């Protein structure tokens, strides 16, 4: 159109966003830099405030700057005085359990913990190595961090790693796993599912009670939450 300068959009970040063939428009207040369209990380704000009234088993909270998981809780309303919430917390960092009491309705800092699925690939000395199968990045946990979960951990198993402030603080096993019986007393003819149980050693080193009819070399399903036999695989 007559009377309007010929405008051209610049695709180079180090140059002026818009230019004119007749004069510079860098000082034009209506021109917006294209840099605002660059992708930047954004953290969504919390929709509601977390308080002691929201506490339940499995909640993640920050206490004295450390992430903790609620193991037990009890809402107490005494005859006199203010109500409160008594909790048992497990510190993700130290593994220790502590008791903590919160005033009912008091605000609590919720621990920003998130999960990512990684595969347990191998053991390197005292370290357990997990890998992201997309980026091939490795994450290592030591024997203390893995704890008793090692007895159900098998190479090639997908687990959930828990991250807090960019660091791995814990991991979760699958609820059920398929393992192989490597040592057990032989089953007797006529044994049935209701005929008692016997200890069996599995390929991960775990020992679980199995029905009398289970034999060496069989694959079974085990509940990792309580270490109990579930069924034949």
N, C-alpha and C positions, 0 to 999 in steps of 0.2 A: 504493500500500500504506500501511496505517496506520502512523504513527510516522515516516515518511520525508518530508523536505521536498520541496516541488514544485520540481524543478530545470528550468532553462531554459537552452539553449545560446545564447550571445550571438554574433551574426554581425558585430559591430562591433569592429575591432581595438583601439580606444582604450578600450573598456569591459572590465569583468572577464570572464574567459572563461566562468564559470558564475555564475549568481545564484540566490538563494533568495527566495521570497516571504516567508519568516519571518525570515531572518537572512542576513548576508553570509557567503559561503563563500570569499572571496578568499584567506583564510589557510589553506584546506584543503590539506594537503600532498599529497593524492591528485589534485588538479586540475592538468592539464598545459595550458600556454598553447597556443592554436591557432597562434601565430606560428612554431612549429617546423615546421609543414607548408608554409610558404611556400617557393617554389622558389628555390634558391640555386645558383650555378654550382659544379660539382664537377669536379675534375680527377682522372682515374683514375691511381693510382700505377703506376709501371713494374713489370712482372712480374718482370723479371730485371735484374741489373746488366750494363751494357755494358762490355766490356773490349777490349783490343787484339787478343785472339784472335778477336773477332767482326767485325773490320774486313773489309770487302769493297769492291769498286768500287761507288760510289754511296752509301756510308754517309755520314750527316751527323753531324759531331762538333763540339764547341765547343773551340776552342784559343785561349787567352789572351782569353777572353770574346767571341770572334767565331765565327759559324757557318761551317763549312767542309765541302766535299764531297770525298770520297776519289776521286782520279782514278786513282792507281796504288798498289799495295801489294805488299810482298814479305816473307814470313816468312823470317828468317835464323836458322840454328842453327849458330853457329861451333863449331870443335873445342874451343876453350877459352872460358870465359866464358858469360854468360847469353844466352839467345835473345832476339831483338828483332824488331820489325816496322818496316820502313822504308816510309814513305808519301810520296806527293805529294798535296798538298791544294790545293784552290782556295777562296780566301776569297770568300764570297758578297758581302761588303760592298765590298771593294776590287777584286775580280776578279783579284787576283794569285795566282800559284801558289807554294807554299813546300814545302820538304821537311821532314818531321818524323819522328823516330824514337821509338818507344814500346817500353818493356820488355815482353816477352811476359807476358801475363796481367794487366798493370796496368789499373786501372780508368780509364775515359775518360768524360767527360761527353758524352752523346748530345744533339745539337742537336734541340730540339723544333720541327721544321719540318712544316707541314701545307700541303696544296694545296686551292685552290678554283677552280672553273671560272668564268672571266669572258670576256666578248666584247670583242675589239678593235674599237672603234667608229670612231675617227678619230684623226688626228694634229693636234696643236695646237702649231704652231711646232716646237720641239725636243723636245716631249713626246708620248708615245704614251699615248692614253687608253683604258683598259679599263673596262667597265661590268658591274655585277651586274644581270642582267635581271629580278631579282625586287625588289630594293630600289632599283635605279637609282643606287646609289652608284658614284662614279667612283674609279678608281685610276690614278695617273700614273707613268710611267717615263720617264727621260730617255734621250738617245741613247746615252750610255755604258753605261747599264744594259741597254738592248736589244741593243747591239752588232751583230754580224753576222747575228743572227736577223731583223733588219729586212728583209733581202732576200727573205724568204719570208713576211713578215707582210702580211696582206690584210684590209681592212675586212670586218667580219662574221664573222671567224674566231674560234672558241672556243679559248681557251688556258688552261693551268693556271698560276695565280699562286701563288708560294711565299711563305708568311708565316712570320716568326720574331719573337717578342715583339710581335705585332700589327702588324708592318711588312712591306711587300712587299720581298723581297730578290732575287727572280729570277722568271722565268716560263719555261714550256715550250711549245714549238710542238707542234701535232699531228705525229705521225710522218710521215704522208703528207699532202700538200696538192695541190689541183687548181689549176693556173695556166695562163694563156693565153700562147701564143707571139706576141710583137708584132713581132719582127724576126729573120729568118733567111734564109739563102740558099735560093732555091727548090730543091725536090727535083727530081731528074732521073728521067726515065723508066727503069724497070728497077731503081731503087734498092730494096734489101731491108733487113731488120732486121740482117743480118750484113754489110752493105756499108759499114761505117765510120760515122763520126759527124761532126758539125759543131756549132759554138757557136750557141746561140739565146738571145735576150734575152726575158725573160718580163715580164708586166705589173707585177711588183713591182720590176723592175730587176735581178733576178738573171740571171746568165748560166750556162747549163748546156749540157753536150754532149748532143745528141739524135741519133737515127738520121737518115740522109740523106733518108728519105722524109717527114719531118715538115715541114709548111709553115706559113706565117704564118696566124694565126687559130685554129690547132688548140689544144685543151686537152690538157694532159698531167699525169700524176701524178709528183710529185717527192718523194724521201726527204729530209726536212729534216735528218737526222742527218749525211748526207754530201754533200748537194746533187746527188745523181745522179738521172738520168732513170729512171723505172720503166716507164711504159707510156702509151699514149693513154688519155685519160679516157673 
